[in-house]
Amino acid sequence: MLVVRSLTPADRPAWDDLWAGYLEFYACDLAPAITERTWARFFDPAEPMEALVAEEEGRLVGLVHMVFHPSTWVRETTCYLEDLFVSADGRGKGVGRALIEATATTARARGAERLYWLTHETNATAQALYDRLARRTGFIHYLRQPL
C-alpha cells in the first residue's frame, strides 16, 4: 500500500538515497553544503518549502519538493513543484501521480491558486504523465548561472 506523507527527520537516510538518484538522473553534482541547506529548509517554519515522500511497505520510493511564492499573475500564493523523483522500483505504480496529487492538496491547503512544474525536454516518460494531469504551457525555460 502506498502512503504519501510529510518528510520527517527520521527519513534522512532514505531521502539521501532518493535525492542522490534524482541528481544522478539529471546528471547534476551538487555541493554537500547545498544538500544540507535544502534538508534544513524543509524543517524551518520560516522557509516557504515543504517536502513529501511516498512510502510503500515501509520503504521510501519517491519524493516531491515544493516552494511557495507570490506571483505577479495571481492574487494568491503559487506553488512550484521543484523536484519530483520516483525510485526505479517504484515506477509504473502510480507513485508520481500520487505525489503530484498530494502536492496539489498541500498547495490548496496553503491557499495556493496555482501549481506548476518543469521537466527536461527529453523526459518523455514523465511528460506522458504530466500531459494527463496538467496543461502544457509552451514556455521555454532559461537559466543564467552564475550571476
N, C-alpha and C positions, 0 to 999 in steps of 0.2 A: 504494500500500500504506500502511495506517495503522499508525503506531507510537506507543504511549503510553510515555512515559519521564519521568524526573525533570527538573524545571526546572533549567537551568544559567544562570550569569551571562550567558553569551553570548545568551540568549533575551530579554534585556530589551526591545529594541525591539518584537519581535513580541508579547511578553507585554503591553507597554504598550497595543498596539492592541487585543488581546483584552479586557484589563481595561477599557479605555475603552468597548468595545462592551457589556460586561456592565453597567457603570454606566449607560450610556445606556438599555439595555433596561429597567432598573428605575428609570429617571428619578432617579438619585442623583448628587449632586455632592459629591465628597469633596475635602477639602483635600489639596494635593500632599504635605504632610508625612505624612498617613496612608498614602498610597500608598507613599512612601519607606520608612516604618516597616514596612509589610506586606512589601515586597520584601526588606528586610534580614532580617526574621524567617525567611524561607524558607531562609536560608543560615547561621543562627545555631544551632549544635547545642544550645544551652540552651533554645531555644524549642520548644514542642510542636506545631509546624506543619510541614506538607510541602506541596509543590505538584507536580503532574504536568501534562504537556502532551501533546496529541495532535498528531502531525506527519504530514502527508500530502504526499508529493512535495517534501520539503524545506521546507514551509511549516507554521507552527503554525495549527491550525484549532480548537483547543479547550484549555481549562484546567480544572483542578479544584484547589481548595484544601481541605486538611483540618486539623482541630485535634483533638489527642488530649487527653483529660482523664479524671480519675477520676469515678466516679458513685456515688450512694447506692443504686442499683438493681442493680448487678452487682459482682462481685469484681474483675474485670479492667478495663483501660482501655476507654474508649468513644471512638469516632471520630465526629466531627461533620464531615460534608461541608458546608463552609460556602459555597463558591462553585463553581458549575459553569456553564461557558459554552462554546457552540459557535458559531463564526462562521457567517454566513448561507450561505456557500458550502460549509460542512462539514455542514450539517444534512441529515437524511434519509439519512445514510450509515452510521449505527451509531456515530458518534463519541461521543455522550452515553453510550450503553450501555457502550462500551469504557472510557470514563473512570470510570464507576461501578464496573465490574468490576475495573479496576486499583486503584481506591481500596479496594475490599474486600480485594484481595490484599495491598495495603500494610498495611491495618489488621490483617489476620490475622498478617502477618509481625511486626508490632509488638506482638502479644499482645492486641489489642483483642477484646472479647467481643461488641461490637455496633457497628453503623454506622447513623447516622440523618442526615436532612437535611430541609430545609423548602423549600417553593416558594410563590409567590404564588397565591392562590386563582383568579386569572384566567389563569394559565399552563396552559391546558388541554393544549397540545401536550406539555409536559414531564410533566404528570400522566399522560398516556396511557402514556408510557414507564415512569414510576415505579411505576404500578399493576401493571406486569408484573414488576418487579424487587424490590419490597418490599411490606410490609403498611402500609396507611394506618392511622394510629393514632387519628385523630379528635380529637387535641388541637388547641386553638386557641392560637396564639402571641400573646403580649403583649409590648410593649416600653415601657419607661419611660426616656425620654431627653429632656433631660439629667436627671441625678440631683440 
